[in-house]
Amino acid sequence: MPENLKSMIQTLINRWDWDLQLLITMEQCSQLATECSHAIRWGSTRSELNDKKILERVADVLIMCETLKMMYGFQENEIQEIMQRKLTEALKKS
């Protein structure tokens, strides 16, 4: 992640308390889930507007994921290892 974005996230971490950051994360994940639900419910055809809504929500969730990584001190290599394990497990199931 570019340093300017990390700096902006750090400013928000310093501005808002821990609980509020967690609450915002839950809200952003919920909003992404809602947009995904709408995409399924209102038809499988993709539109530029629907794609943009999902893109916006993905960006919101990624911001909050980066925020949590910084707050908890998670290292990128730790996350990558867990992702590798989970993807490997998912591929075995399919």
TIMI-2910 file (N, C-alpha, C, CB; in pm, 1 decimal, decimal comma, always signed):
<rs>
+----------+----------+----------+----------+----------+----------+----------+----------+----------+----------+----------+----------+------+
!      n_x !      n_y !      n_z !     ca_x !     ca_y !     ca_z !      c_x !      c_y !      c_z !     cb_x !     cb_y !     cb_z ! resn !
+----------+----------+----------+----------+----------+----------+----------+----------+----------+----------+----------+----------+------+
!    +85,4 !   -116,9 !     +0,0 !     +0,0 !     +0,0 !     +0,0 !    +90,0 !   +123,3 !     +0,0 !    -97,2 !     -0,3 !   +122,7 !  Met !
!    +55,6 !   +222,0 !    -81,5 !   +136,4 !   +345,0 !    -86,6 !   +140,8 !   +415,9 !    +49,1 !    +80,6 !   +440,5 !   -193,2 !  Pro !
!   +253,0 !   +479,4 !    +74,5 !   +272,9 !   +545,8 !   +203,4 !   +170,2 !   +654,4 !   +231,3 !   +410,5 !   +605,0 !   +209,2 !  Glu !
!   +127,1 !   +727,2 !   +127,4 !    +29,1 !   +833,4 !   +152,1 !   -103,3 !   +776,2 !   +202,9 !     +5,3 !   +914,6 !    +24,1 !  Asn !
!   -142,4 !   +657,9 !   +152,0 !   -265,8 !   +595,1 !   +200,9 !   -247,0 !   +543,2 !   +342,9 !   -308,8 !   +480,1 !   +107,7 !  Leu !
!   -131,0 !   +484,6 !   +370,9 !   -102,0 !   +438,5 !   +507,1 !   -107,5 !   +554,5 !   +605,2 !    +35,8 !   +370,5 !   +513,3 !  Lys !
!    -53,4 !   +667,0 !   +564,2 !    -54,2 !   +785,4 !   +650,4 !   -196,4 !   +832,6 !   +677,4 !    +27,2 !   +898,5 !   +586,9 !  Ser !
!   -279,8 !   +829,8 !   +575,8 !   -419,6 !   +870,9 !   +593,4 !   -492,1 !   +775,8 !   +688,1 !   -492,1 !   +876,1 !   +457,4 !  Met !
!   -468,0 !   +645,7 !   +671,9 !   -530,3 !   +547,1 !   +761,2 !   -481,7 !   +568,1 !   +904,0 !   -499,0 !   +402,6 !   +714,3 !  Ile !
!   -352,5 !   +592,5 !   +921,7 !   -298,4 !   +615,6 !  +1056,3 !   -363,2 !   +737,4 !  +1121,0 !   -145,7 !   +634,1 !  +1050,7 !  Gln !
!   -389,5 !   +840,1 !  +1043,1 !   -457,4 !   +959,2 !  +1094,9 !   -596,0 !   +922,8 !  +1147,2 !   -468,4 !  +1067,8 !   +985,3 !  Thr !
!   -668,4 !   +838,8 !  +1071,1 !   -801,3 !   +796,5 !  +1117,0 !   -792,7 !   +708,4 !  +1240,5 !   -874,4 !   +722,2 !  +1005,9 !  Leu !
!   -692,3 !   +622,1 !  +1246,2 !   -673,4 !   +537,8 !  +1365,1 !   -651,3 !   +626,4 !  +1487,4 !   -553,1 !   +440,3 !  +1345,9 !  Ile !
!   -571,5 !   +730,2 !  +1471,1 !   -543,5 !   +821,5 !  +1582,6 !   -666,3 !   +904,2 !  +1620,6 !   -427,7 !   +914,7 !  +1546,4 !  Asn !
!   -752,5 !   +930,8 !  +1525,4 !   -868,9 !  +1016,8 !  +1547,4 !   -983,2 !   +941,3 !  +1615,6 !   -917,1 !  +1075,0 !  +1414,5 !  Arg !
!  -1004,6 !   +817,4 !  +1575,4 !  -1119,0 !   +741,2 !  +1626,1 !  -1070,9 !   +628,2 !  +1715,5 !  -1203,8 !   +685,1 !  +1509,7 !  Trp !
!  -1148,8 !   +597,1 !  +1817,9 !  -1105,6 !   +492,2 !  +1910,1 !  -1121,9 !   +352,7 !  +1849,3 !  -1184,4 !   +501,5 !  +2040,4 !  Asp !
!  -1064,9 !   +257,6 !  +1917,7 !  -1058,5 !   +118,0 !  +1872,7 !  -1197,2 !    +62,8 !  +1841,4 !   -990,9 !    +31,0 !  +1978,8 !  Trp !
!  -1289,9 !    +81,5 !  +1933,9 !  -1425,0 !    +27,3 !  +1915,4 !  -1493,5 !    +86,3 !  +1792,7 !  -1509,8 !    +54,0 !  +2039,4 !  Asp !
!  -1475,4 !   +214,8 !  +1768,8 !  -1536,7 !   +277,5 !  +1652,3 !  -1478,1 !   +219,6 !  +1523,3 !  -1516,7 !   +430,3 !  +1656,6 !  Leu !
!  -1347,7 !   +193,6 !  +1522,2 !  -1285,2 !   +133,2 !  +1404,0 !  -1346,3 !     -4,4 !  +1376,1 !  -1131,6 !   +121,1 !  +1423,6 !  Gln !
!  -1367,6 !    -81,6 !  +1480,7 !  -1428,0 !   -213,8 !  +1463,4 !  -1572,0 !   -202,5 !  +1415,2 !  -1422,7 !   -292,7 !  +1594,6 !  Leu !
!  -1645,3 !   -107,0 !  +1468,9 !  -1783,4 !    -85,3 !  +1426,6 !  -1789,3 !    -44,4 !  +1279,4 !  -1850,2 !    +21,9 !  +1514,4 !  Leu !
!  -1702,6 !    +46,1 !  +1238,3 !  -1699,3 !    +89,1 !  +1098,5 !  -1665,5 !    -28,7 !  +1007,9 !  -1597,1 !   +202,9 !  +1078,8 !  Ile !
!  -1574,4 !   -113,6 !  +1051,4 !  -1539,5 !   -232,9 !   +972,8 !  -1661,8 !   -321,3 !   +952,5 !  -1427,1 !   -313,0 !  +1042,1 !  Thr !
!  -1736,8 !   -343,9 !  +1059,4 !  -1857,8 !   -425,6 !  +1048,9 !  -1957,6 !   -362,6 !   +953,4 !  -1921,9 !   -445,0 !  +1186,5 !  Met !
!  -1975,1 !   -231,4 !   +962,5 !  -2069,5 !   -162,4 !   +874,2 !  -2028,0 !   -172,8 !   +727,7 !  -2081,3 !    -15,4 !   +914,3 !  Glu !
!  -1898,7 !   -154,1 !   +701,6 !  -1851,5 !   -159,6 !   +563,0 !  -1867,1 !   -300,8 !   +505,4 !  -1704,1 !   -114,8 !   +554,8 !  Gln !
!  -1837,7 !   -401,8 !   +584,7 !  -1856,0 !   -540,3 !   +538,7 !  -2003,3 !   -568,3 !   +511,4 !  -1801,2 !   -640,5 !   +643,1 !  Cys !
!  -2089,4 !   -517,7 !   +597,2 !  -2233,2 !   -535,4 !   +579,4 !  -2281,7 !   -467,7 !   +451,8 !  -2308,7 !   -480,0 !   +700,0 !  Ser !
!  -2231,4 !   -349,1 !   +424,3 !  -2272,7 !   -278,2 !   +303,5 !  -2225,8 !   -351,3 !   +177,4 !  -2218,0 !   -135,1 !   +304,8 !  Gln !
!  -2107,3 !   -411,0 !   +181,5 !  -2061,2 !   -491,3 !    +67,6 !  -2151,0 !   -613,4 !    +51,2 !  -1913,2 !   -535,0 !    +86,5 !  Leu !
!  -2183,8 !   -677,8 !   +160,7 !  -2272,2 !   -793,9 !   +153,9 !  -2408,2 !   -755,7 !    +95,4 !  -2290,1 !   -855,7 !   +293,4 !  Ala !
!  -2459,1 !   -640,6 !   +132,8 !  -2587,9 !   -593,1 !    +80,4 !  -2580,1 !   -570,6 !    -70,3 !  -2630,5 !   -462,8 !   +151,2 !  Thr !
!  -2473,8 !   -507,6 !   -117,7 !  -2458,6 !   -484,7 !   -262,3 !  -2447,8 !   -616,7 !   -338,1 !  -2334,5 !   -397,9 !   -290,4 !  Glu !
!  -2378,1 !   -713,8 !   -281,3 !  -2369,2 !   -846,3 !   -344,6 !  -2506,7 !   -911,7 !   -349,4 !  -2269,3 !   -937,3 !   -268,3 !  Cys !
!  -2582,5 !   -898,4 !   -241,4 !  -2717,6 !   -952,4 !   -237,0 !  -2805,7 !   -886,6 !   -342,6 !  -2778,3 !   -933,3 !    -97,7 !  Ser !
!  -2795,6 !   -755,8 !   -355,6 !  -2874,2 !   -684,1 !   -456,4 !  -2838,9 !   -731,4 !   -597,2 !  -2851,3 !   -532,5 !   -444,3 !  His !
!  -2710,8 !   -755,4 !   -621,3 !  -2668,3 !   -801,8 !   -754,0 !  -2731,8 !   -936,2 !   -787,2 !  -2514,9 !   -812,8 !   -761,0 !  Ala !
!  -2745,0 !  -1023,0 !   -688,0 !  -2807,4 !  -1153,7 !   -710,2 !  -2959,5 !  -1138,4 !   -721,6 !  -2771,2 !  -1251,9 !   -595,2 !  Ile !
!  -3016,5 !  -1064,1 !   -629,6 !  -3162,1 !  -1052,1 !   -623,8 !  -3219,9 !   -983,3 !   -746,9 !  -3202,7 !   -976,1 !   -499,5 !  Arg !
!  -3151,8 !   -881,3 !   -796,1 !  -3205,1 !   -803,4 !   -907,1 !  -3155,8 !   -850,5 !  -1042,4 !  -3170,1 !   -659,9 !   -889,2 !  Trp !
!  -3104,7 !   -972,6 !  -1045,8 !  -3068,5 !  -1030,8 !  -1174,1 !  -2920,0 !  -1049,2 !  -1190,8 !  -3120,2 !   -946,6 !  -1284,4 !  Gly !
!  -2887,9 !  -1142,4 !  -1276,6 !  -2748,2 !  -1176,4 !  -1297,6 !  -2680,0 !  -1086,1 !  -1399,5 !  -2736,9 !  -1319,2 !  -1341,5 !  Ser !
!  -2757,4 !   -998,3 !  -1464,0 !  -2695,5 !   -909,9 !  -1562,5 !  -2616,2 !   -802,7 !  -1490,8 !  -2801,6 !   -846,2 !  -1655,1 !  Thr !
!  -2496,6 !   -781,6 !  -1539,4 !  -2411,0 !   -680,5 !  -1479,7 !  -2435,8 !   -547,5 !  -1548,7 !  -2262,0 !   -720,9 !  -1489,5 !  Arg !
!  -2425,7 !   -442,7 !  -1471,9 !  -2437,1 !   -309,3 !  -1528,3 !  -2323,5 !   -225,1 !  -1472,6 !  -2576,0 !   -245,3 !  -1496,6 !  Ser !
!  -2294,0 !   -118,4 !  -1542,3 !  -2187,4 !    -29,7 !  -1497,3 !  -2218,4 !    +28,0 !  -1359,9 !  -2166,0 !    +82,9 !  -1598,0 !  Glu !
!  -2344,6 !    +62,2 !  -1334,9 !  -2384,0 !   +118,0 !  -1205,7 !  -2365,7 !    +15,9 !  -1093,7 !  -2529,7 !   +165,4 !  -1210,3 !  Leu !
!  -2412,3 !   -107,4 !  -1114,9 !  -2397,3 !   -210,2 !  -1012,2 !  -2250,5 !   -242,1 !   -987,5 !  -2472,3 !   -336,9 !  -1052,5 !  Asn !
!  -2172,3 !   -250,9 !  -1096,5 !  -2029,2 !   -277,8 !  -1081,2 !  -1963,1 !   -166,9 !   -999,9 !  -1961,0 !   -291,3 !  -1219,4 !  Asp !
!  -2001,9 !    -42,1 !  -1024,0 !  -1942,6 !    +70,8 !   -951,4 !  -1978,9 !    +65,6 !   -803,6 !  -1988,6 !   +204,3 !  -1012,1 !  Lys !
!  -2102,4 !    +29,5 !   -772,8 !  -2143,5 !    +18,8 !   -632,5 !  -2060,0 !    -87,1 !   -560,6 !  -2294,3 !    -15,5 !   -622,3 !  Lys !
!  -2042,8 !   -202,0 !   -624,3 !  -1963,7 !   -308,5 !   -561,9 !  -1818,1 !   -265,3 !   -549,6 !  -1974,2 !   -439,8 !   -643,3 !  Ile !
!  -1764,7 !   -201,5 !   -652,1 !  -1626,8 !   -152,1 !   -646,9 !  -1607,2 !    -55,5 !   -530,5 !  -1589,8 !    -83,3 !   -778,8 !  Leu !
!  -1701,1 !    +35,9 !   -511,3 !  -1692,9 !   +131,2 !   -400,0 !  -1690,6 !    +58,2 !   -266,4 !  -1810,9 !   +229,8 !   -404,4 !  Glu !
!  -1777,1 !    -41,2 !   -253,3 !  -1784,2 !   -116,2 !   -126,8 !  -1658,7 !   -200,4 !   -104,7 !  -1908,6 !   -206,6 !   -125,2 !  Arg !
!  -1604,3 !   -257,2 !   -210,9 !  -1479,1 !   -333,2 !   -198,5 !  -1368,6 !   -240,0 !   -148,3 !  -1438,6 !   -398,0 !   -335,6 !  Val !
!  -1361,2 !   -119,3 !   -204,8 !  -1260,1 !    -22,7 !   -159,8 !  -1278,4 !    +10,9 !    -12,2 !  -1267,1 !   +105,7 !   -244,1 !  Ala !
!  -1403,3 !    +30,6 !    +30,5 !  -1430,4 !    +59,4 !   +171,9 !  -1381,7 !    -53,8 !   +261,5 !  -1580,6 !    +82,8 !   +194,1 !  Asp !
!  -1410,4 !   -176,9 !   +221,2 !  -1370,7 !   -292,6 !   +302,0 !  -1218,0 !   -306,5 !   +304,1 !  -1435,8 !   -422,2 !   +247,0 !  Val !
!  -1154,5 !   -284,3 !   +190,9 !  -1008,1 !   -292,6 !   +187,3 !   -943,6 !   -186,6 !   +275,8 !   -957,8 !   -277,8 !    +43,8 !  Leu !
!  -1001,4 !    -67,0 !   +278,7 !   -950,1 !    +36,2 !   +369,8 !   -957,9 !    -13,4 !   +513,3 !  -1029,3 !   +168,5 !   +354,2 !  Ile !
!  -1071,1 !    -71,4 !   +548,9 !  -1087,4 !   -117,9 !   +686,5 !   -999,0 !   -238,3 !   +715,9 !  -1233,1 !   -152,9 !   +713,2 !  Met !
!   -974,6 !   -323,3 !   +616,0 !   -881,1 !   -434,9 !   +636,7 !   -740,8 !   -381,4 !   +663,3 !   -880,2 !   -529,6 !   +513,6 !  Cys !
!   -699,8 !   -280,7 !   +588,4 !   -569,7 !   -219,1 !   +612,6 !   -565,8 !   -153,3 !   +750,3 !   -538,0 !   -115,9 !   +503,4 !  Glu !
!   -677,0 !    -92,3 !   +789,2 !   -685,1 !    -30,6 !   +921,4 !   -665,2 !   -135,5 !  +1030,0 !   -820,2 !    +40,7 !   +940,1 !  Thr !
!   -734,4 !   -249,2 !  +1016,9 !   -720,3 !   -356,0 !  +1116,5 !   -578,9 !   -411,4 !  +1119,1 !   -819,2 !   -468,6 !  +1088,2 !  Leu !
!   -519,0 !   -427,1 !  +1001,5 !   -380,4 !   -475,0 !   +995,9 !   -288,6 !   -383,0 !  +1075,1 !   -332,2 !   -484,9 !   +849,8 !  Lys !
!   -307,6 !   -253,7 !  +1059,5 !   -223,8 !   -157,5 !  +1131,0 !   -254,6 !   -157,3 !  +1280,3 !   -243,2 !    -17,2 !  +1073,6 !  Met !
!   -382,4 !   -161,7 !  +1315,4 !   -421,7 !   -157,9 !  +1455,9 !   -368,8 !   -279,1 !  +1532,0 !   -573,5 !   -150,9 !  +1468,0 !  Met !
!   -379,2 !   -395,9 !  +1470,1 !   -339,3 !   -519,6 !  +1536,7 !   -193,2 !   -554,9 !  +1513,8 !   -425,9 !   -632,7 !  +1489,7 !  Tyr !
!   -126,7 !   -482,1 !  +1424,1 !    +13,5 !   -511,1 !  +1395,9 !    +33,4 !   -638,6 !  +1316,0 !    +89,8 !   -520,7 !  +1523,8 !  Gly !
!    -67,0 !   -677,2 !  +1237,3 !    -54,0 !   -796,1 !  +1153,8 !    +49,0 !   -770,0 !  +1044,5 !   -190,8 !   -835,9 !  +1092,2 !  Phe !
!   +131,4 !   -867,6 !  +1019,0 !   +233,1 !   -857,7 !   +914,2 !   +179,8 !   -917,7 !   +785,4 !   +363,9 !   -928,4 !   +956,8 !  Gln !
!   +220,0 !   -859,2 !   +674,3 !   +171,7 !   -904,3 !   +543,8 !   +205,6 !  -1051,5 !   +519,8 !   +231,7 !   -817,8 !   +432,3 !  Glu !
!   +324,6 !  -1093,7 !   +560,7 !   +362,8 !  -1234,0 !   +538,6 !   +273,8 !  -1329,3 !   +619,4 !   +510,9 !  -1255,6 !   +576,5 !  Asn !
!   +230,2 !  -1288,6 !   +738,2 !   +137,9 !  -1371,1 !   +817,6 !     +6,5 !  -1389,3 !   +742,3 !   +111,9 !  -1306,8 !   +956,8 !  Glu !
!    -43,2 !  -1279,1 !   +689,4 !   -170,5 !  -1282,0 !   +616,7 !   -157,6 !  -1367,4 !   +491,6 !   -215,8 !  -1139,3 !   +579,5 !  Ile !
!    -47,6 !  -1351,5 !   +418,9 !    -26,3 !  -1428,5 !   +296,1 !    -19,4 !  -1578,4 !   +325,2 !   +102,3 !  -1382,7 !   +226,3 !  Gln !
!    +44,9 !  -1615,4 !   +434,1 !    +53,5 !  -1757,3 !   +471,2 !    -85,4 !  -1814,2 !   +501,3 !   +146,0 !  -1775,6 !   +593,8 !  Glu !
!   -165,1 !  -1740,5 !   +574,3 !   -299,8 !  -1786,4 !   +607,0 !   -385,5 !  -1793,7 !   +480,9 !   -365,1 !  -1693,2 !   +710,9 !  Ile !
!   -372,3 !  -1693,6 !   +394,0 !   -447,1 !  -1695,9 !   +267,8 !   -408,0 !  -1818,0 !   +184,8 !   -422,1 !  -1566,4 !   +187,3 !  Met !
!   -279,9 !  -1847,1 !   +178,7 !   -231,5 !  -1963,9 !   +103,3 !   -294,3 !  -2091,6 !   +157,7 !    -76,9 !  -1973,5 !   +109,8 !  Gln !
!   -294,0 !  -2106,2 !   +290,8 !   -351,2 !  -2225,3 !   +353,7 !   -500,4 !  -2235,7 !   +323,8 !   -327,6 !  -2222,7 !   +505,5 !  Arg !
!   -572,2 !  -2127,5 !   +338,9 !   -717,0 !  -2129,4 !   +317,9 !   -752,8 !  -2155,0 !   +171,9 !   -778,4 !  -1997,7 !   +363,7 !  Lys !
!   -677,5 !  -2096,5 !    +80,9 !   -703,2 !  -2120,8 !    -62,8 !   -673,7 !  -2265,4 !    -99,6 !   -617,9 !  -2026,2 !   -150,3 !  Leu !
!   -566,3 !  -2318,5 !    -43,8 !   -532,7 !  -2458,6 !    -69,0 !   -644,6 !  -2550,1 !    -18,4 !   -398,4 !  -2495,2 !     -1,6 !  Thr !
!   -694,9 !  -2521,2 !   +101,9 !   -805,0 !  -2600,2 !   +157,4 !   -930,3 !  -2588,5 !    +70,7 !   -836,0 !  -2555,2 !   +301,0 !  Glu !
!   -959,4 !  -2466,9 !    +25,6 !  -1079,5 !  -2446,4 !    -57,8 !  -1067,8 !  -2522,2 !   -190,4 !  -1101,3 !  -2295,2 !    -85,2 !  Ala !
!   -950,7 !  -2524,5 !   -248,7 !   -930,4 !  -2594,9 !   -375,0 !   -943,7 !  -2746,0 !   -358,3 !   -793,7 !  -2561,0 !   -432,5 !  Leu !
!   -907,8 !  -2795,7 !   -242,9 !   -921,0 !  -2939,8 !   -215,4 !  -1068,8 !  -2979,6 !   -206,8 !   -847,8 !  -2977,2 !    -83,4 !  Lys !
!  -1152,8 !  -2887,0 !   -162,5 !  -1295,7 !  -2915,5 !   -146,0 !  -1371,9 !  -2914,2 !   -279,0 !  -1357,6 !  -2814,2 !    -50,9 !  Lys !
!  -1317,3 !  -2843,6 !   -376,7 !  -1392,8 !  -2829,8 !   -501,4 !  -1364,8 !  -2939,1 !   -600,8 !  -1363,5 !  -2698,8 !   -564,4 !  Ser !
+----------+----------+----------+----------+----------+----------+----------+----------+----------+----------+----------+----------+------+
</rs>
